[in-house]
C-alpha cells in the first residue's frame, strides 16, 4: 500500500524543497507533477493544475511526510490518498 499526498502549493511559493534531501533519502519518497505521476503509472488522475504536486511513499512513512507538510509555508493544503499496489 502506498500513501499519496496531493499537495497544493501556496500562491507565490515554490514546490522546490517540499521535502529535504534527507527525508527523500530515508523514505524513498517520489515528488511528482501530475503529468510525471501519469507517466509512471498513476492513471485516472484529473488535471489538478500547475500548482499541485504528488508525493508517493510507503504507508509506514506517511506520518512523517504529513508532519513535514504541515510545517511547510509552501503548502496551502493537502489531501491524503491510500493506493493499493
Secondary structure, 3 states (H helix, E strand, C coil): CEEEEEEEECCCCCCCCCCCHHHHHHHCCEEECHHHHHHCCCCCCCCCCCCEEEEEEEHHHHHHHHHHHHCCCCEEEEEEEEECC
